[in-house]
């Protein structure tokens, strides 16, 4: 019926929950949508979500006109934000969000920090401090401060750079310490602890997320120590600094230190998260204290070493790491680990070519920390993890006694035998493995190994699962019909074995491995993907399902019959006449 007010029929609690996530401007405008909402239901939603796109008036205007328009817009936003906080029922909000966006980080810095008359930083005009000082914000339970410029966009396969970090600073005395449960900061230049502050306490803080920030290790540890129930620590594109606190970026407006001093002794960096069950370290850069972080520092100057770090997180259940292969260790090993996600970026920076770095040992010593994990995802170059000698295998290879599921994203080059050895090493470690998925991609040997190529290569290979597989896997055939003929001509009795795999017995193949998924590009009969199909079909004694994606649907349809023929004539399965497993198309 025309004019029917259906919103008025909804329960107030449901409406408040919807408004809890609405931007303040839109929430206030809902008073015009329903007769019942004219009582300003949005004020009792418990949330104030402030959003704006910072308008950069620098282009095409004279300086005085630009300044007046820019800062007037800033003042108008701040006034509206304070009015929204004033309107909150009960005098406080539970959820406070400030979200700013612009394509120019300099405009964000001006908007958040600058005085319109002098263009210098001014504590009275710092937008973040002004909003957090409002009485309604002093009891907030969830606080999210997001300033997104072009440099805070998602990184590809590289770590964060110093010159791209931070447009505002924040100290703990501006936070609602007693009530805060969730804290998320994006593009923060440093969350610090006031020098003269008494013992800091964050009794309810359970989730800390820093994204595209710079953070001193001393202050980070102080915050974690002050939060006894902090179960989730997520650091994404964060530069973690172990330099002296007197350095450039950690001096407040009065010239005073704002962070506690760091220990003087050298050695491992330490991060202790005693209550954490989730720890995320993505694209983070760890800096030594002999590194001086100045904006104008050239990328071609002395490189920063890949520092070693020891993590104390005895309650950890889930760990995700993306970055360079660094010498991390966990002490003690988390005994109840459930999920591990490790994605190692190729180190293409010539400045890190240290002949003393043993990357093979670094990798295996790192994964040794997760021997209690039940689910692991690993992205790495296969040749880089291949342990050749038996003595070295006995030294390095751990036993994943609880690992039930392994997802391996492996890049490999021309040395297929060594790549297969890397897979063999992993199978040897996984005695109770049930579910194995291997995504293979070949390295492009004719393209330069600079960083930009590697980033685009991995993006194309690992992150295009939504694309049409036939379009994505161009097998070099003249037509789809030619490709189908190549598949039909496959004779599996002619597929060669892989010495690193075929002449070895792995416990999981005999008693536990029931599901295998293989994704690869079918290029030729003896490519690694086809060899692995043959190997698992013949050697996985309790296999129930094998899922295949070669980039062409006909491959999966034809492979079942060829596997049956191959195994019927094989002696490896004893008297079993035909395989008792299903051959299926791999679902992405």
N, C-alpha and C positions, 0 to 999 in steps of 0.2 A: 504493500500500500504506500502511495506517495506520501512523503512527509512523516512516515513512521519513525519514531525515535527508538531504535533497537539498542543503542548503547546504554540507555537508561535501564534496560532490563538486566544488565550485567552486574554481578556482585561487586561491591566497593573494593574488596580485597584483590579481585582479579584486575580491576581497572588500575589500582595503585601499582600492582606488579608490572603492568604494561608501561605505565608512566615512569616507573623506576629506571627504565633504560632510555627514555626519550630525552633528546636535547632540551634544555631549559626553555628556549624560545618556542619550540613546538609544543612542549608540555603546557606552557601558559596559554597558547592559542586554543587548546582543547576546550576552554570555557565556552567557545562559540559552537561546539559540536553537539552538545547535549544540554537539556534543561537542568539535569542533575549536576552536570559538571560546572555549572555557574557558581557553585559553592567552592570553586577552586580546589577540586580534589587533588590536583597535581601537587599542591603544597604539602600534602600529607603522605606523598609517595616515599619520602625518606631519602630522595636523591636529588642532586643538582648536577646536571651534565652540561658543561659550558663548552661550546664549539664555535670556532670561527676560522675563516680563511684569511690570513693576513694579506692585506692589499699592499703591494709594493708600488709606491708612487714615485719611484726614482726615474722612471723613463718618460722623457718628453715634457717635463715640467721644470720651471725654475726652482732653485733651491728653497726659497722661502715658502713658495706655494706647496711644494712637495712636503716639506717638514710639517706645515700646518695641517694639511690634509691627513698625513700619515698619523701624527700624534693625536689629532682630534678623533680619528677612528679608534685609536688605542684607548683613549680616555672614555669614549662612548661605550666600548666593550666592557671596560672595567666597571663603569657605573652600572650597566645592566647586570653584570655578574654579581655585584654587591647587592643590588636590589633583589635578585633571585635568592640570595642567601638570607636576606632580611625577611623574605616572604615565607621561609620554611616554618612549618608548624612545629611547636615545641622548642623553637630557638636553636635547633641543630639538625644536621643532616647525617645520614649513615653512609651515603655513597657520594663522593665528590670527584668529578672528572673534569679536567681541563685539557682540551684537545685543540691544538693550533696546527695549521698546515700552511705551507707556502713553498714555492720553488726556489726561494732564495734564503739561505741560512742567515745572511747578514740582516735581512729584514726581520727575521724572527728574533735575532739578538737585539735589534733596536726596539722592537715591539715589547719585548719582555723586560728590558733592563735600562733603557737610555732615557736621559733627561732631554726634553725637547729643545731646551735653550743651549745646553752645553754639549750635547751628544756624548757625554761621559756617563758611566754607570752611576746610578743614584739609588741608594737604598730605599728612599721614599717612593720611588717609581717602579720598583721591581714588582711586576705583576704577580708572580708566584707568591712572593712574601706577603703582599697586600691581601690576596685572597685567603691564604692560609691563616692570616692573623684575624680574620673575621670570627666573632664568637660562635657563629653557627658551624664553623669548620673545626672547632676545637674538640669535638666529640665524634668525628668521622671514624667509621670502621673500615671503609674502603677508600683508598686515595690513588687516583691515576692521573699522572701529569705527562702529557704526550705533546711534544713539539716536533713535527715531522717536516723536514726540509728535503731538498734533493739528495743531500749526502746521507740521510738516515733511511733511504730506501733499502730494501732487502739486498744484501750482498749475494753474489754468486759464490763461487768456490775460492774464496780468499778471506784473509783475516782483516780485521779493522785497521785503519790507518789513523795515526794521531791527528793529522790535519783535518779530519772529517768529524770530529767529536765535540758535541756539547754546545748548548746555547743558553743554559742557565745553571746557577749553583743553588744548592739547598743544604741547610744544616738541620740537625735533628730537633733543635729547639723550636722549629716552626711546625713540627708534626704533632698530631694528637697521640702522644706516646701511650697513654693509658688505655685507649680504646681501639687503636689501629690493629686490624687483622690482615688487610691486604694492601701492599704497597707496590705500585708499578710506575717506573720512571723511564721515559724515553728522551734521549738527547740531553741528558743531564751532564754537566761539566764536573760533577763531583758531589756526592752526598757525604757531608762531613760531620764530625763530632766537635762541638765547641770546646776550646781549650779549657775554659774555666768551668765546664759543666760538671755537676756532681755525677754520681754513678747513674748511668743511663739504664732505663728499664722499658722493655717493650713486651709486656706480659702476655699479650694476646696475638702478636704478629705470627701468622702461620704461613704467609706466602710473600716472597720477595722476588720481584722481577725487574732487572735492569736491562734495558735494551738500548744499544747505541749510546753508551755512556763511557765516561772515564771515571775510574774509581781507585782510590788508594787502597792497598791491601790492609793497611792498619785500620782505617775507618770501617772497611767492610767486615773485618773480623770483629771489631768492637760492636757493630750492629748485630751480627749473628750471635755473639756471646750474650747480648742483652735480650735475646728473644728465645726463651726456653722451649717454646712450642713451634719453632720455625721448621715446618716440614717440607716446604718447597722453596728451593733456591734456584732461580733461573737467570743466568747471565748470558745475554745474546749480543754479540758484537760489542763487547766491553773491553776497554783497555785497562788492565789491572796493573797498577804501578807499585813498585817496591823502592822507589827513589826517596831521597830525603824530603821530608814534608816542607822544608823551607823553599823548595823549588817553585817555579813560576806560577803554577796554577792553583796552589794551595795557600794563598795569602788572602785574608779577608780585606774588606774595604779600609780597615784601620791599620793594616799592616801586621796583624797578629796571626800566629799560626792557628789553624782551625782543626787540625787533626792530631791525634796522639802520636808520639814518636814511635818509630818502628825499631825492632831489635837490631843491634849493631852487627851481630855475628853473621858471617857468610854461610853459605850452604843452601840446602833446599828451602824453597819457599813453602810455607805451610798454610793450608786453609782448613779450618776445623768447622764442621757442620754436624754437631753431635745429635741433633734432633731430626735432621733431614732424611726424608724417605725418597725425595725426588731431587736430583741435581742435574742441571743443564748447563753445559759450557759449549756455546756455539760461536765460532768465528772470533774467539777472544784472543787478545794479544797480551802476553805477559811480559812486563818490562823489568829489567834489572835496575837496581838503584844507582848504578853508574851511568844511566842513560838520562840525559837532560832533555825533557820534552818541550821544545819550543816550536811555535807555529812555523817558523821559517827554516826549520831544519831540512836539509836536502835529503831526498831518499837515497842519494848516491853516497852519503857519508857512511861512517863505520856502522856495520849492521849490529842488531841486537841479537844476542845468542838465544837459542831455544832453551829457556831456563827450565830447570827441573822443579817439580812441585810435588809435595806430599799432601794428600787429602785424608782427613780424618772424618769419616762418615759411617760409623758402625751400624746405623739403622737403615742404611740406604737400600732401597728396593728397585729404583729405576734410575738409570744413568744414561744421559745422551751427550755425546761429544762430537763436534764437527770442527775440524781445523787441521793444522799441520801435525805430523806425528811427533809428539813431544814426550819427554821422559817423565810422565806422571806415574805416581804410585799411590796405592791406598794402604793405609796402616791404621787399624788392622783391615784385613779383607772383610768386606760386608758379608756376613754369614747368611742373610736372607735376601740376597739379590734375586730379582725376578726378570727384569728386562734391561738389556744393554744395547745401545745403538751407537756404533762407532763409524764415523765417516771421515776418512783421512784425505786431505787435499794434497795433490802433488806439489812438492816444494820446487818451484821453478826459478827461485831467486838464486842467482849465481853466488851471492854473498853468503849464502848458508851452506856452501859446499865445503864443509869441514871434514877433512879426511879422517878425523878421530871419531866421527859420529858412526855408531853401529846401529843403523836403523832396524836391522833384522832383530837384534837383541832388544832394542827399545820396544818394538811391537809386541814381541812374545812376552816380555816382562810386564807390559801394561795389561794385556789380556789375562795374564796369570792372576790378576786381582779379581777376576770375575768367574772363578771356577765354580761358584755356587749358583750362577745364573741359570735360569730355565729357558730364556728366550734371548737370542742374540741376532742383531743385524749388523753386518760388516760391509763397508765399502772401501776397497783398496785395490792397488795393482797386485795381481796374483804373484808375479815373479818376485815382488818385494818381500813376500812372507815365506818363500820356499826355503826350507832348511835342508841342505843336501846331505851332509855327513851324518852318520849314525851317532857319533859322539856328540855332535852339536844338537841333534834331535833329543838325545837323552838329557842334555843340559837345559834346553829351552822349552820344549813342548810340555804344556800343562795337561792336566786331566780335567775335562769339564764333566764331572760326574753327575750333574743334574740337568745338563742341557738337553731339552726336548726338541727345540725348534731353532734352526739356523737359516738365516736369509743372507746370502752372499752376493754382493754386487761386485763383480770382478772385471777389471780391465786387464787385458793381456796383449802382449806384443807377438813377435814372430817366434819367440821361444816357447812353443806350446808345451814341450816336455816340462820345462821349469814351472809354467803356469799350472799344469796338472799336478806337479809336486806340491805346490802351495795348497791345492784342494786336498791332496792326500794327507798332508800334515794336519789339516783341520779334521778330516775324518778320523784320523788316528786319535785325536784328542777327545772325540765325542762318542763315548762308548754306549750311551743310551739314547742317541738321537732318533727321533721318530719322523720329523718333518724337515725336509731339506729343500730350499729353493735357491737356485743359482741363476743369476742374471749375468750373462757374458756380453762383453763388448770388446771389439778389437781396437787396438791403438792405430792411429793414423801416422805412418812412418814418414810420410812425405810432406808433413807440415811442421813448421818450426815449433819448438817446445817452449815458446814464451807463455807467459801467464794468460794472456787473452785467449790464445788458442785452447789451452787446457780448460778454461772456464766454459767456453762455447762447446767444446767437445763433450764434457760431462753433462752439460745442460741438455745437449741434443740426445745423448745416449740414455741418460738415466731419468730424465724428467719429461719425456714425451709420451708417456703411457696413454694419454688420451687421444693421441694421433692414430690415424689409420695405419695398422702395421704394414700393409702392403706398400703404402706410400713411404713409410719411414724406413723400411728395409729394402733399398734398391739393390738388388743382387747383381746388377750389371748385365742382365739379360736384355735382349732386344725387345722382348714383349712378355706379357704375363703368360702367354701360351708357351714361350720358350722356357720360362721358369718352371712351369708345370711339367714340361718334358724332362727337365733336369731332375726334378724331384722323383718322377716316375722311374727314372733310370737308376735310382739309388739301389745298390745291391749290398745289403748289410754284411754279407759274408766277406766282402771286400774292404770293409771298414777296418783300418788297422787298430791295434790295441794301443793303450797308453802304458808304457813300462812303469811309470811312477804309480799307477793305480792297479793295473791288471795283475801284476805279480805280487800283490800284497793282500793280506786278509785283514779286514777291519771288523771289530766286534759289532759295531752298529749294523753292518750289512748282514750279519748272521742272525741277529736276534731282535732288532728294534725298528729299523728304518722301514716305514710303511708307506710314506708319501714323498715323492720327488717332483719338483717343478723345475723346468729348464727353459730359459728364455735366451735366445741367441739369434744371430743372423746366419741363415743358411747361404753359404757362399760356394762351398765345394764339398765333395763327398767326405773328405777326411778333416773337415773343420772340427774344432774342439767340441762344439755342441753335439754333433752327430756321434762322436766317439763316446761322449758321456752317456748318451742314450743307450748305446750298446753296452757300455760297462754296467750301468745300473740294472738294465734289463736282465743281464746274465748273472750278476753277482749279488743283488739285493734279494736275499732268500725269502723275506717276509713282506716284500713289496705288494701293496694293494692298489696304488694309483701312481701313474706317472703323467704329469701334465706338461704339455709341450707348446711353446710358441716360437716358431722359426721365422715368423713374418709372413707366412703363407698358410692359409687354412687347409689346403690340400695335403700339405706335408703330414699333418696330424692324421688325416683320414687314411693315408697310404701306409703310415708307419706301423700301424697295428699288424697288418698282414705280414709285413716284412719281418717284424720282430718275432712273430709266431714261427715263421719259417726258420729264422736264424737260431732261435732257442731250441726248436725241435731237434736240430742237428748238433746242438751243443751238449757237451758232457758235464757242464758245470752245474746243472740243476738236477742231476741224477736221472731218475725215472720220470720226472715231470714232463709230460708230452707237450703241453702248451702253457704259456704264462698264465698265472691266475690273477693278474692285475689288469686294471683298466687303463687304457691310453686315452687321455682326455685333452681338450684344448685348455691351455693355461689361461685363467681369468686374471685380469689385471686389477 
